[in-house]
Amino acid sequence: MDSTLSSNSYPYPMSASSSAIKTGTRRNFLKKSALAATFPLIVPSSVLGLGGSTAPSNRIVLGGIGLGKRGRKVLSRFLTESDCHFVGIADPQKLRRTHVKNTVDRAYQNRDCASYGDMGDILTRDDIDAVIIATGDRWHTTASIYAARAGKDIYCEKPCAMNIQECRELDEEILKHDRVFQAGTQRRSVPNFMLAADLARSGQLGKLTAVHAGILELQHYLEPLPGEPEPDPAEINWDKWLGPAPWRPYNQKYCEGGWRNHAGLYAGNRLPEWGAHTVDLCQWAAGADGTTPLQFEAEGTTIEGTYANGLKLVMRLSGFKNEGDWIEELGTCPVRFEGEENWVEAGDYERIESSDPQLLAGKITDSLPGTDPANHVRNFLDCIRSRQKTVCNSTVARYGHMASFAAAASWRLARKVTFDPITETFPGDEDANQMINYERRTPYTI
């Protein structure tokens, strides 16, 4: 990478043909070319997609950026879909990209998966339609913006942003470049959570009074790890690993997952990590995907938000059980929606409970653990073909993430804060507003 790039530079320029992707995908081009042909072709049945297979010319071609443990779980679901094909991985850590290549090559029974140390080698490939981004938090928005500018559709793990500023920048760039974007908040595609949200939105609980989101216990940022000698860049490129994050000395533990809860590397004192799921679901149930609560107040381990209509968003420790009517814990990332007539609660163990069991009778026809992205992956692929918005598109992520960041600001300041979802600021609150902005390290700017 050219370290002389200016602060306004784009490190990964689009190739000459990738700008045309805005008006038509590679697959559409190939279809039109085939229709325009005036001479007969004799091709194998597998190429035509016969026998239950999808023709290679009609497959969505995928690349990966920074696929660690969670990224490989997501990748495993893409590898089971016959209408897509994964062709390359980019990661500044050789061990991780080698792991992904070996996994893909075993799945396809070949040795064709390309391996790169720089995401630019993925983004400038004209044959790649979409990318899976599963780096650490520090890269999510910046890499997604680079991908959008390169004409790629994007499946990005959560939290998708480091702060409120990035929430806005991500959404604006995705819309500007007309990209299909799926935030990896897969519980919107999991049956028991879908049913719970539907019961809330459809009025079957009565007028909603409160929506509850399970969160992790919040923690202040850790002290930086002590510096160690940097490794060979061919093994771990520390500069590219850090990317837009503020510079800090290398420590091996960062690259082994120890970056969590470190300022500049991790989003928002642990709240967005869980809130990207549970606050997101509460936003969905409340019909609030285009807004946020207007006030947030932290007290102990609980943060309460209040929407304009008076509805309460209660963020409290995960693993809670129903008050009044005790039931067995339903799993991690629980949500509870309370109306004037009934309540419903769901969690990751494929379970759902309600104060009125009749609301649930015959409603769940299949099940899926809350951590499984299978249906979410399918929604993304379908939307790439239809060019429709995904269930967790960039605008959905924008407001759900902002609610989590605003709540974290209340906790960090240990007082009530007022947030304006239109200006995306804390009016008249200098201390809270200092938490909004983000300055990327050169040359990893947008």
N, C-alpha and C positions, 0 to 999 in steps of 0.2 A: 504494500500500500504506500502511496506517495504521501509522505509526511509533510510535504510542502503545500498541500491543498489548503485553500482558504477556509475560514470559518463558515462560509456560505456554500461550500462545495458539496457535491454529491459524490461520495467515494465510488459508487458503482453505477456508471452511466449506462443508460439503456442502449442496446444495440440498434442498428439502423432499422431492423424490422419489428422490434418489440413494441414500438409506439403504435403500430397498426393493430395491436391486440385489442385496443379500446373499441374498435368498430367491428371486430369479428375475431373469434378465437381460431387457433390453428385447426381445430377440428372442423369448424364451419368452412374454413378455406379448403380443406381437403375434400369435404363433401361436395362443395361447389365445383371443385376441379374435376371430381369424378363424374358429376352430372354433365359437365361440359365436354367430356371426352366423346369423340365421334367414332372410335374404333373399339372392337370387343377385346376384352382381356380374359386370360385364363389364369386363375389364381387358386391357391389351396383354399379349402373350405374354412380352415382356421383363420385365415386372413379376412375372410368375409364375415366371420363371426358366427358361423354355423355350428351346430352341435352344442348349443348352449353357451358358447364363448362369445366374448365381445371382440369385434374386429380391432386390431391394433390401431388402425386409423381413427377409430372412434373412442379410444381410451383417453381418459384424463391423465396426463403425464405429470408426475409429482416429483418434487425435490424436498429435501429436509435441511433445516438449519438448526444445529445445536440440539440434537436429540439425546437426552439423558434417559434416566429411568422412566419418568413419566412420558417423555416423548416416544420412547420405544413401545410403551403400552398403546399409545395412540397409533403409532405406525403399524402395530400388529393388526389393528382393526382395518386400516387401509389395505393391508396386504391380503385380506380375505375378500375384498371387493373386486369382482371380475372386470369392472369397467374403468379401473384406474391402474396405473403402472408406476412404480417408484423407481427412479433412475439414478439418483445421486444424493450424497450427503455432504454437507459442509460443516466443519466444526474445528475450532482452533486447537482442540485436544485430539491428538492422533489416536489414543486408546479408544475414545468414544466413537470417533468416525469409523474406525476399524470394526468395532463391535456392530455398528449399524450395517456396514457393508456386508459383513459375514451373515448377519440375520437375513438381509434381503436376498443375498445370493443363495442361501439355503432355501428360502421360500420359493424362489423362481428356478432353482436348480441350474444356475449358471454362475458366471463370474462378472456380470455386466455392470453392477452398481458402481458408479463413479464415486471417488472419494476426494474431497478438497479440504484445504485448510482455510479457505477464505470464502465467505458467502457470495462474493462477487462472481465466482465461477458458476454458482447456481443461478443467480439472478440474470446473468447475461446469456444464458442458454435459451435460444429461441424455441426449443422443443418443449420446454417445461411450462405447463399451464398454471400450476399452483404449488404453493410451498407449505410445509408444516413447520412452524416456528415454535420451538420448545427450549429456548435458551433460558438462562436466569432472567429475573425480572428486568434487570438493567437494559436488556437488549430488546424487549418485546415490542415496544412502540417504534423505536428507531428502525429495527429490521423490518417491521411490517410496512413502514412508510417507504423504505427502500424497495421492498417487494412490490408495493402498489405502483410506484413510479416506473418499475420495470415491467408492468403489465401482468403481474401474477395475482391470482386469487390466493387467499390466505386463511389458513387455520392456525390460530395463535393461542398458545396456552395462557393461563391466567396466573396472576392478575396481568392484564394486557398493558397496563400503564404504571408509571412510577409515582404519578401525582396528578392533580387536577389539570394542569397544563397539558400533559401528555394525553389525557382522555380526550380533550378537545382536538388536539393536533391529529391524533389517530383517526378520529371520526371524519374530520374535514378532508384529510388526504384520501381516505377510502372512498368517500363520496365524490371527490373531485376526479378521481381516476376510474370511477365506475367499476370498482372491484367487488367481488363477492368475498365477504369476511365472516368467519365464524370464530367467536371467542370460545375457548375450551371450557366453558361453563356447562358441562354436558347434562346437568340435572334437568334442564328444560326439555331434554329428550328422553327422560327416564319415566316410565309409566306412573309410578305412585306419586311422584312430585307433580307430574302433569295433571293428574286427577285432583290433587289437593288444590292446585292453583285454579283449575277450572271451577271447582266448587265455590271458591272465594269470588271469582270474577262473575260467575253466573247468578249470584245472589242467593244460592242455596244455604248459605250460612246466616242469612239475614244481612243487615247493614254491617259492613266490616268496622270493627272498633280497634283492633290491634293485629299486627303481623309480627311474628317473632322469628329472629334469625340467630341460629347458633354460631358462635364465634370462638376463636382461640383466646386464651388469656393474654392480654396485651402486655408487651414488654418494651422497655426503652432499648435503644440501640446498644449493641455490644461495643466494647473497645476494639480498635483495629488489631488484627493479629500481627505478631512480630514479623519483620521482614526476613526473607530467606533468599539465597542465590537463585536467580531466575533460571529456569530450565532451558534446554536447547529449544529454540522456536519451532523446530520441526516436530518436537514432541508436544509442547504446549506453547502457543504464541500468547504470551501474557498480555501484550498490548491489545491484541484483537479480542482476547477473552474479556478484558475490562470494557472495551468498546467505548460507549459514550459516558460511562461512569467516571467519577473523579479518580485521578491517579492515586495509587497506593502501592506500597511494596508488595512483591509476590509472597504468598504463603500457600503451600500445597493444599492446606485444608480448604481454602476458598474453592479450589477447583474440584474438590471432592464433595461439594454440597454445603460446606461450611460458610458460604456467603450469606446464608439466611440470617436475618436480623442485624445486618451490618448496614449502616447508613450509606446511601449511594448505590448499594447493590440490591437492596430488598425494599419492597413497597410497604410503607405505612405501618410500622410497629405491629405487624402480624394480622391486623384487621382485614386488609384487602385479600389476603390469601384465602381465608374462609369466606369473607364477605362476598368475594367474587362469585361464590355459589349461593350462599344463603340470603344475603341482602338482595342479590339478583332475583332470586325466587320471590322474595317479598315484594320487590318492585313490580314483578309480573302479576302476582296475585292482587296487588293494590291498583292495577291499571295505571302505573306510574312510570312507564318506560321512558317518557319524555320529560321527566322532572325528578326532583329529589325532595326529601323533607326540607323545611325551611329553618328549623331549629334543631340543634343537637345538644344534649346535656349528658355528660358522663358522671356516674356515681358508682364508685367501687369498680366492680367487674361488669357493670351494665351501662350501656349507652342508649338513651331514648331519643328518637327523632320524631318530629311532628310535621306531618304534611299540611298543606294549605287547607284541606278539608277537615282537619282535626284528627285524622287517622294516626295512630301511633306505630312507629317502627321501633321494636325493642330488640336490641342486639345484646345477647347474653351468652354465657359459656355454653359450649356444645355439650351434648349428653343430657340435656334437661328432659324431664318427664312431665306428663300432663298434670297440671294442678287440679286438685279436687278429685278427679278420677284417675288414680294411679294406674299406669300400664307399664309393661316392660319397655325398656329403652328401645327406640326404633332405629338407632344407628347414628353414626357420625353425620355432621352437616344437617342437623334436624331443623325443620321449620314448623311453625304453628300459626294457623290463621284463625282468628276469633271474630265471630259475628255476634249480633244481638240474639240470635237464635241457636247457633251451633258453633262448634269448633272442629278443626281437622288438623292432624299432625302427621308428618311423614319424615322418614330418615333413610339412611343408606342401606339398611338391611332389607330392602325391597318390601317394606311394610308401611301401612297407613292405618290410622285409627281416627274415629270420629265420635262425637257425642251422640250422633244418630247413625247407628250401623246401616240403616236403610239407604243412606246417602252413598254407601260404598258397594252395596249389593250388586254383584254381576258387572261391576265397572272395570275391574282390572282383568284383562284377558291375557296378558303376559307380564313377565317381570324381568328386571334387570337391576343389578347393584348400582348404587348411585355413583360409583367410581368408574363404571364402564362406559366408554365413549362410543360404543357401536352405533347406536341410533343417531348420535350427533354427527358422526362421520358420514353416515348415509345422507343426512339432511344437507350437509355441506356439498357432497358430490351432486346431489339432485339439483341444488341451487346453482352450481356451476353450469349445469346444462340449461336450466330454465332462466337463469339470470335474475331470479327472484331473491329477496332478502332471506337470510338464514334466521333461525329462531333466536340466535344470539349474535346479531349483526353488530356493526361498530357503534351504531347509535344506542342500542340497548346497553352495550358495554359501557359507553360513555357515561350514562346517567347512573347506572348501578355502581360503577366504580367510583364516581364522584361522591355518591352518598357514603361510601366506605371511607374515602379520604377525608370528607368533612367531619364524619364521626370521629376519626382518628385525631383530627385537630382538636376537637373538644376534649378528648382524653389527654392529649399531650399538654394542653393548656390548663387542664383540671377546672374547667368552667364551661358555662353555656356559650355556644357560638351560634350566630345567625348566618345562614348561607343563602345566596340568591342564585338559583339555578339558571336564570336568564343571563346575568352577567358573569356567572361562574366565579364569584368572588364572595368574600366575607365583608359586607359593607361596613366601612369605618373601623375595621378590626385589623390594625397593622400587624400584630403578632400572627394572627391566623393567615393573613394574606402572604406572609413570608413563606408559608409552606406550599404555596401554589406553584411557584415557578421552578424551572429546571434548566440548567445550562449544560449542554452536552460538551464533552471534551473533544477538541479538534484532533483528527479530522472527521470524527464520527458525528457530524452535525447534519441538520436537515435544511 
